[in-house]
Amino acid sequence: MTGKKIKKEAAIIPADLFFYPIPLTQPGQLLTRDELYRHFEQPKGRKVYMGNQDEFLSFERGIATVKLKLNDGSIYYLYLHVEKKELHIACTCGMPEEKLCFHAFIGLFNLTWLSQTFDCQKLYWPNFYNEETSRKFLNIHVSGQNINVEAKPAYGSFYRSLIGFGKSSFPKLQEQIDNTLSIKAGESFVYAYALCFAPDIYRDRHYPLLIPFHGKTDRSGLKLVAFSNFCLPDKEPNPSGDHPSQQQLNSISKTMYETMRPLFYKNESRDWQVWNEAKATIFKLWQKALPLLVDFPYNQTYLLYWLRYLREKPTKYFMQASRYSLEQPSLSFMLTFHKDRFSLSVDVIVGSQVISVEHKPHFFIHDGQTGNCYMMNSLQDDRLLNWMLDNKNKITVLKEDFAEFNEDLLKGLAEFYPVFFADKPGNRTGYDYDVLKSGLAW
């Protein structure tokens, strides 16, 4: 293959050193063992692979330096630079005849040892080659056989030229289609419902379920102080609840449970298409249940890390009283300018108030100040808010990448959601790329 010289701004080694390009598997920018074998004939025998040691030394100006000590005691230095579609590798041997050398092969073989692949995306940071920029925005962890490059927590998730957010892809946007019970006397047994959910990084273990249970009120009759086992359809086929609303809710709960349970026990071989279909089904069931739940006095939320825990007695600490509201949150985005970069965040608005959201399951947000539980307006809103919160509610874009970021993401986002711009506190205007570009004069 034809070699390529790295741009001088990205180099910390002699500018004329030859770099050999190896195509990466997309998406994900993975170097695979199979691709490596296409560029160097695999040596026979085990001895040639045993005793070779590689060590990451640094990541500077877009180049990772690896020290390779072969089993014959010789030492070579490898230099790895990642572009969107290729890994470029150089060796201190110079790679005679501009072919991949044995030393580079062994080094890459070691990097792909455990999983037959090496994730090159973690070394792909275009426009961060400048040492000052890199030091300001990135955390670089180099530890022997491991290297990790990531945005500093203060900047959330960085937009990277040509790949956007990489494996954590921005949610796809599409056109949206429009779519009373009394309090019991004190110390009474009641039949109530819990929103059972897993939050944040655990939320994909299962989707939120509406599960009935028996509880006992305190002396005032205003709140529950004791909880019995959950009433599961496969354990209690004829649940309590004579009120028509309860009968409807029991039917909805049963359908949710029967939709989710088979998928949970096939979790290791997850079919995401099936899971997404189940997600849409359960979301629609919640939309039917919500108007019925609003007037129930003893609604609870329950932190449920694993679906199998429904077969155990509820943990009192994880039960929290909750009030459902028919108001639906809306999303509003704020783009802020910081001299050398832009940041994008999202506000969650209920009525005219911005509410703070830190921990979130699928479908719902919980207002800690009021105790109100709100259901998201759509699955698209839900996916988008989850994604933003998982990225610390801050997307950072270097000024040099902003034009591409606008075309790739922001223009489309502004078609579906309000986006505002602020170049200083209190100075908020509607986002317009042409006006912004003219005003900032770049």
C-alpha positions as CSV (number, residue, x, y, z in Angstrom):
1,M,0.0,0.0,0.0
2,T,1.1,3.6,-0.5
3,G,2.4,5.2,2.6
4,K,1.4,8.5,4.0
5,K,3.4,11.3,5.8
6,I,1.8,12.7,8.9
7,K,1.2,16.4,9.1
8,K,4.0,18.2,10.8
9,E,1.7,19.7,13.4
10,A,0.7,16.2,14.6
11,A,4.3,14.9,14.7
12,I,6.6,14.7,17.7
13,I,9.1,12.6,15.7
14,P,11.0,13.1,12.5
15,A,8.7,14.5,9.8
16,D,10.0,12.1,7.2
17,L,9.4,8.9,9.1
18,F,7.3,6.6,7.1
19,F,3.8,5.7,8.4
20,Y,2.0,2.6,7.0
21,P,-1.8,2.9,6.7
22,I,-4.1,0.1,7.8
23,P,-7.9,0.4,7.1
24,L,-10.1,0.3,10.2
25,T,-13.4,-1.5,10.5
26,Q,-16.4,0.9,10.7
27,P,-18.3,2.0,12.6
28,G,-16.2,2.2,15.7
29,Q,-12.7,2.6,14.1
30,L,-11.6,-0.9,15.1
31,L,-8.4,-2.5,14.1
32,T,-9.1,-6.2,13.7
33,R,-6.8,-9.2,13.7
34,D,-8.1,-10.3,10.3
35,E,-7.3,-6.9,8.8
36,L,-3.8,-7.1,10.3
37,Y,-3.2,-10.4,8.6
38,R,-3.9,-8.8,5.2
39,H,-0.8,-6.6,5.6
40,F,1.7,-9.1,7.1
41,E,1.8,-12.8,6.6
42,Q,1.2,-14.5,9.9
43,P,4.4,-16.1,11.3
44,K,4.1,-19.8,12.1
45,G,4.8,-21.3,15.5
46,R,4.2,-20.0,19.0
47,K,7.7,-19.0,20.0
48,V,7.7,-15.9,17.7
49,Y,4.7,-14.5,19.7
50,M,5.9,-15.4,23.2
51,G,7.8,-13.0,25.5
52,N,7.2,-9.8,23.5
53,Q,6.4,-6.8,25.6
54,D,4.7,-3.6,24.6
55,E,4.2,-0.5,26.8
56,F,2.4,2.7,26.0
57,L,4.6,5.7,26.8
58,S,2.7,8.8,25.8
59,F,0.0,10.4,23.7
60,E,1.1,13.8,22.3
61,R,-0.1,15.8,19.3
62,G,-2.3,13.0,18.1
63,I,0.4,10.3,18.3
64,A,0.6,7.4,20.7
65,T,4.2,6.1,21.4
66,V,4.6,2.5,22.2
67,K,7.8,0.8,23.4
68,L,8.2,-2.7,22.1
69,K,10.7,-5.1,23.6
70,L,11.0,-8.3,21.5
71,N,11.8,-11.7,22.9
72,D,15.3,-11.4,21.6
73,G,15.9,-8.3,23.7
74,S,15.8,-5.8,20.9
75,I,13.8,-2.6,21.5
76,Y,11.8,-0.6,18.9
77,Y,9.5,2.3,19.2
78,L,6.1,2.4,17.4
79,Y,4.1,5.5,16.7
80,L,0.3,5.2,16.2
81,H,-1.8,8.0,14.6
82,V,-5.5,7.5,14.0
83,E,-7.5,9.1,11.2
84,K,-11.2,8.5,10.5
85,K,-10.7,5.4,8.2
86,E,-7.1,4.3,8.9
87,L,-4.5,3.6,11.5
88,H,-1.1,5.0,10.6
89,I,1.8,3.2,12.2
90,A,5.5,4.0,12.1
91,C,8.5,2.2,13.5
92,T,12.0,3.3,14.4
93,C,13.3,0.7,11.9
94,G,12.0,2.9,9.1
95,M,10.0,0.1,7.4
96,P,12.3,-0.7,4.5
97,E,10.5,-0.9,1.1
98,E,7.6,0.9,2.8
99,K,6.0,-2.3,3.9
100,L,4.6,-3.2,7.3
101,C,7.5,-4.4,9.4
102,F,7.7,-7.4,11.8
103,H,8.0,-5.1,14.8
104,A,4.8,-3.2,14.0
105,F,3.0,-6.5,13.3
106,I,4.0,-7.9,16.7
107,G,3.1,-4.6,18.5
108,L,-0.4,-4.6,16.8
109,F,-0.8,-8.3,17.4
110,N,-0.3,-7.7,21.1
111,L,-2.8,-4.8,21.1
112,T,-5.5,-7.1,19.6
113,W,-4.6,-10.0,21.9
114,L,-7.7,-10.2,24.2
115,S,-10.6,-9.4,21.9
116,Q,-9.1,-9.8,18.4
117,T,-9.6,-6.0,18.0
118,F,-8.1,-2.8,19.2
119,D,-10.3,0.3,19.7
120,C,-8.6,3.0,17.8
121,Q,-11.4,5.5,18.4
122,K,-10.0,6.4,21.8
123,L,-6.9,7.7,20.0
124,Y,-8.8,9.7,17.4
125,W,-8.7,13.4,18.5
126,P,-8.5,15.7,15.5
127,N,-8.0,19.4,16.2
128,F,-6.5,18.5,19.6
129,Y,-3.0,18.1,18.3
130,N,-1.9,21.4,19.9
131,E,-0.3,20.6,23.2
132,E,-2.1,23.5,25.0
133,T,-5.5,22.4,23.6
134,S,-4.9,18.8,24.6
135,R,-3.8,19.7,28.1
136,K,-6.8,22.0,28.6
137,F,-9.5,19.7,27.4
138,L,-8.3,16.1,27.7
139,N,-7.5,13.6,30.4
140,I,-4.8,11.2,29.1
141,H,-4.2,8.0,31.1
142,V,-1.2,6.0,30.2
143,S,-0.6,2.8,32.1
144,G,1.7,0.1,30.7
145,Q,-0.5,-1.9,28.2
146,N,-3.4,0.5,28.5
147,I,-4.1,4.0,27.2
148,N,-7.3,6.0,27.5
149,V,-7.9,9.5,26.2
150,E,-11.2,11.2,27.1
151,A,-12.7,14.6,27.7
152,K,-12.2,16.1,31.1
153,P,-15.5,15.8,33.2
154,A,-16.1,19.6,33.0
155,Y,-16.6,19.4,29.2
156,G,-19.0,16.4,29.1
157,S,-18.7,14.8,25.7
158,F,-16.7,16.3,22.9
159,Y,-17.9,16.5,19.3
160,R,-15.1,15.1,17.1
161,S,-14.7,16.0,13.5
162,L,-16.0,13.4,11.0
163,I,-17.2,11.0,13.7
164,G,-19.4,13.2,15.9
165,F,-19.7,11.5,19.2
166,G,-18.3,8.1,18.0
167,K,-19.9,5.1,19.6
168,S,-22.2,7.2,21.7
169,S,-24.1,8.4,18.7
170,F,-26.5,11.3,19.0
171,P,-30.2,10.1,19.0
172,K,-31.8,10.1,15.6
173,L,-34.6,12.7,15.3
174,Q,-37.7,12.2,13.3
175,E,-41.1,13.9,12.8
176,Q,-43.4,13.4,15.8
177,I,-47.0,12.0,15.3
178,D,-49.6,13.7,17.5
179,N,-51.0,11.4,19.4
180,T,-60.8,8.9,42.2
181,L,-60.2,7.0,44.9
182,S,-60.5,8.1,48.6
183,I,-57.9,8.0,51.3
184,K,-58.3,5.1,53.7
185,A,-58.7,5.3,57.4
186,G,-55.5,5.1,59.5
187,E,-53.7,1.8,59.8
188,S,-55.6,0.3,56.9
189,F,-54.5,-2.2,54.3
190,V,-54.6,-0.8,50.8
191,Y,-54.1,-1.9,47.2
192,A,-51.7,0.4,45.4
193,Y,-49.3,0.7,42.4
194,A,-45.6,1.2,42.1
195,L,-43.6,2.5,39.2
196,C,-40.6,0.1,39.2
197,F,-37.6,1.4,37.4
198,A,-33.8,1.2,37.1
199,P,-32.0,4.5,36.8
200,D,-29.1,6.0,34.9
201,I,-26.5,3.5,33.7
202,Y,-28.8,0.6,34.9
203,R,-31.9,1.8,33.0
204,D,-31.5,-0.6,30.1
205,R,-31.8,-3.7,32.4
206,H,-35.5,-3.3,32.1
207,Y,-38.1,-0.7,31.1
208,P,-40.3,0.9,33.8
209,L,-43.2,-1.3,34.9
210,L,-46.4,-0.6,36.8
211,I,-46.7,-3.3,39.5
212,P,-49.5,-3.5,42.1
213,F,-48.8,-4.3,45.8
214,H,-50.5,-4.4,49.2
215,G,-49.5,-1.8,51.7
216,K,-50.5,-0.5,55.1
217,T,-51.1,3.2,56.0
218,D,-49.9,5.1,59.0
219,R,-52.3,6.3,61.7
220,S,-53.2,9.4,59.7
221,G,-54.1,7.3,56.6
222,L,-52.0,9.7,54.5
223,K,-49.0,7.6,53.7
224,L,-47.8,4.0,53.5
225,V,-45.5,2.6,56.2
226,A,-45.4,-1.1,55.3
227,F,-45.4,-3.1,52.1
228,S,-46.2,-6.7,51.2
229,N,-45.0,-8.6,48.3
230,F,-45.7,-7.4,44.7
231,C,-48.8,-8.8,43.0
232,L,-47.3,-10.5,39.9
233,P,-49.5,-12.0,37.2
234,D,-47.8,-15.3,37.3
235,K,-48.1,-15.5,41.2
236,E,-51.5,-13.8,41.7
237,P,-53.6,-14.4,38.6
238,N,-56.7,-12.7,40.2
239,P,-55.4,-9.5,41.7
240,S,-57.4,-7.3,44.1
241,G,-59.1,-4.1,43.0
242,D,-62.8,-3.8,42.5
243,H,-62.8,-0.3,41.2
244,P,-63.1,0.0,37.4
245,S,-59.8,2.0,37.2
246,Q,-58.0,-0.7,39.2
247,Q,-59.2,-3.4,36.8
248,Q,-57.9,-1.4,33.9
249,L,-54.6,-0.7,35.6
250,N,-54.2,-4.4,36.5
251,S,-54.7,-5.3,32.9
252,I,-52.1,-2.7,31.8
253,S,-49.7,-4.0,34.5
254,K,-50.1,-7.6,33.3
255,T,-49.4,-6.7,29.7
256,M,-46.3,-4.7,30.7
257,Y,-45.0,-7.6,32.8
258,E,-45.6,-10.2,30.2
259,T,-43.9,-8.1,27.6
260,M,-40.8,-7.4,29.6
261,R,-40.2,-10.6,31.5
262,P,-39.3,-12.9,28.6
263,L,-36.8,-10.3,27.3
264,F,-35.1,-10.0,30.7
265,Y,-34.3,-13.6,30.9
266,K,-32.8,-13.5,27.4
267,N,-30.6,-10.5,28.3
268,E,-27.3,-12.1,27.3
269,S,-28.3,-12.5,23.7
270,R,-30.2,-9.2,23.4
271,D,-32.0,-8.5,20.1
272,W,-32.3,-4.7,20.2
273,Q,-35.0,-4.6,17.6
274,V,-37.2,-6.8,19.8
275,W,-36.3,-4.7,22.8
276,N,-37.1,-1.4,21.0
277,E,-40.5,-2.8,20.0
278,A,-41.2,-3.8,23.6
279,K,-40.1,-0.3,24.7
280,A,-42.6,1.3,22.3
281,T,-45.4,-1.0,23.6
282,I,-44.7,-0.3,27.2
283,F,-44.4,3.4,26.6
284,K,-47.9,3.4,25.0
285,L,-49.2,1.4,28.0
286,W,-47.9,4.0,30.4
287,Q,-49.7,6.7,28.4
288,K,-52.9,4.8,29.0
289,A,-52.2,4.2,32.6
290,L,-51.2,7.8,33.6
291,P,-54.6,9.4,33.5
292,L,-56.0,6.6,35.7
293,L,-53.1,6.9,38.2
294,V,-53.4,10.7,38.8
295,D,-56.2,10.3,41.3
296,F,-54.8,7.4,43.2
297,P,-53.6,8.5,46.7
298,Y,-50.9,5.9,47.4
299,N,-48.7,5.8,44.3
300,Q,-45.1,4.9,44.8
301,T,-41.9,4.7,42.9
302,Y,-39.6,1.7,43.5
303,L,-35.9,1.5,42.7
304,L,-35.6,-1.9,41.0
305,Y,-32.1,-2.9,39.8
306,W,-33.1,-6.3,38.6
307,L,-36.5,-7.6,37.4
308,R,-36.1,-10.8,39.5
309,Y,-36.2,-8.7,42.7
310,L,-39.9,-8.3,42.1
311,R,-40.3,-11.8,43.6
312,E,-38.9,-10.6,46.9
313,K,-40.5,-8.4,49.5
314,P,-40.1,-4.8,48.6
315,T,-37.3,-2.9,50.3
316,K,-38.9,-0.1,52.2
317,Y,-35.9,2.2,51.7
318,F,-36.4,2.0,47.9
319,M,-40.1,2.9,48.1
320,Q,-40.9,6.6,47.7
321,A,-44.3,8.3,47.6
322,S,-45.0,9.9,44.3
323,R,-47.6,12.1,42.6
324,Y,-48.2,11.8,38.9
325,S,-48.9,14.9,36.9
326,L,-50.4,15.1,33.4
327,E,-48.1,18.0,32.6
328,Q,-45.4,16.9,30.1
329,P,-41.8,18.2,30.1
330,S,-40.4,19.9,27.1
331,L,-36.8,20.2,26.1
332,S,-34.9,23.4,25.3
333,F,-31.3,23.6,24.3
334,M,-28.7,26.3,25.2
335,L,-25.6,26.9,23.1
336,T,-22.9,28.9,24.9
337,F,-19.7,30.5,23.5
338,H,-16.5,30.4,25.5
339,K,-13.8,32.1,23.4
340,D,-12.3,28.9,22.0
341,R,-15.2,26.5,22.2
342,F,-19.0,26.1,22.3
343,S,-21.0,24.1,24.8
344,L,-24.5,22.7,24.3
345,S,-26.8,21.7,27.2
346,V,-30.5,21.0,27.7
347,D,-33.1,22.4,30.0
348,V,-36.1,20.5,31.1
349,I,-39.2,22.7,31.3
350,V,-42.5,21.9,33.0
351,G,-45.0,24.7,32.7
352,S,-42.8,27.8,32.9
353,Q,-40.3,26.3,35.3
354,V,-36.9,24.8,34.6
355,I,-36.5,21.7,36.8
356,S,-33.3,20.0,37.7
357,V,-32.9,16.4,36.5
358,E,-29.8,14.4,37.6
359,H,-31.0,10.8,37.8
360,K,-33.4,9.4,35.2
361,P,-35.0,6.1,34.3
362,H,-36.7,5.5,30.9
363,F,-39.9,7.4,30.2
364,F,-40.1,9.6,33.4
365,I,-38.5,12.4,35.3
366,H,-39.0,13.0,39.0
367,D,-39.0,16.5,40.5
368,G,-37.3,16.2,43.9
369,Q,-38.6,19.5,45.1
370,T,-42.3,18.9,44.5
371,G,-42.4,15.1,44.5
372,N,-44.2,15.1,41.1
373,C,-43.5,12.4,38.5
374,Y,-43.8,13.5,34.9
375,M,-43.9,11.3,31.8
376,M,-41.9,12.3,28.8
377,N,-43.9,13.6,25.8
378,S,-42.4,11.1,23.4
379,L,-39.8,8.3,23.1
380,Q,-37.6,10.7,21.1
381,D,-37.6,13.3,23.9
382,D,-36.8,10.5,26.3
383,R,-33.9,9.1,24.3
384,L,-32.5,12.6,23.7
385,L,-32.7,13.6,27.4
386,N,-31.2,10.3,28.5
387,W,-28.3,10.7,26.1
388,M,-27.6,14.3,27.2
389,L,-27.6,13.3,30.9
390,D,-25.4,10.3,30.2
391,N,-22.9,12.8,28.8
392,K,-23.1,15.1,31.9
393,N,-25.5,17.4,30.0
394,K,-22.7,19.1,28.3
395,I,-21.5,18.7,24.7
396,T,-18.3,20.6,23.9
397,V,-17.2,21.7,20.4
398,L,-14.0,23.4,19.5
399,K,-14.5,26.6,17.6
400,E,-12.6,25.0,14.6
401,D,-15.2,22.2,14.5
402,F,-18.4,24.3,14.9
403,A,-19.3,24.7,11.2
404,E,-19.2,20.9,10.8
405,F,-21.0,20.4,14.0
406,N,-23.8,22.8,12.9
407,E,-24.3,20.9,9.6
408,D,-23.9,17.5,11.2
409,L,-26.2,18.0,14.2
410,L,-27.3,21.4,15.3
411,K,-29.2,22.4,12.2
412,G,-31.3,19.2,12.5
413,L,-31.8,19.6,16.2
414,A,-33.1,23.2,15.7
415,E,-35.8,21.8,13.4
416,F,-37.3,19.8,16.3
417,Y,-36.5,21.7,19.4
418,P,-35.9,25.3,20.5
419,V,-32.2,26.2,20.5
420,F,-30.9,29.4,22.1
421,F,-27.5,31.0,22.0
422,A,-25.7,33.0,24.7
423,D,-22.2,34.6,24.3
424,K,-22.4,35.9,27.9
425,P,-24.7,35.4,31.0
426,G,-28.2,36.8,30.5
427,N,-27.8,37.5,26.8
428,R,-29.9,34.8,25.2
429,T,-31.2,34.9,21.7
430,G,-32.7,32.4,19.2
431,Y,-30.0,30.3,17.5
432,D,-29.2,31.4,13.9
433,Y,-25.9,30.1,12.4
434,D,-25.5,32.9,10.0
435,V,-26.2,35.6,12.6
436,L,-23.9,33.9,15.1
437,K,-21.1,33.6,12.5
438,S,-21.4,37.2,11.6
439,G,-21.6,38.4,15.2
440,L,-18.5,36.4,16.2
441,A,-16.7,37.5,13.1
442,W,-14.9,34.3,12.2
